[in-house]
Amino acid sequence: EIQAAYFGDTFMIWRADDKSSDWKMKLDGNGPWVIVDVVGQMKPLDVKDGDAQFQIGMSPVYVLNRENYEKLTR
């Protein structure tokens, strides 16, 4: 029930059911990292030793590094 894909360096993920859960993933590359919801709300994403954990639900979220986020939102 989890849908996920990479679009370039941006990772998008959501659940295809009405549940929410924690998602863990390894992030390679330079941070700092951010998580962005579908309405554009951005939050810093805590990453420890390359590992990130965040909540997913029916609404997609996007994970990308802050530099790419700033380029996309200029």
Secondary structure, DSSP 8 states (H G I E B T S, - for coil): -EEEEEETTEEEEEESSS--EEEEEE--SS--EEEEETT--EEEE-EETTEEEEEE-SS-EEEEEHHHHHHHT-
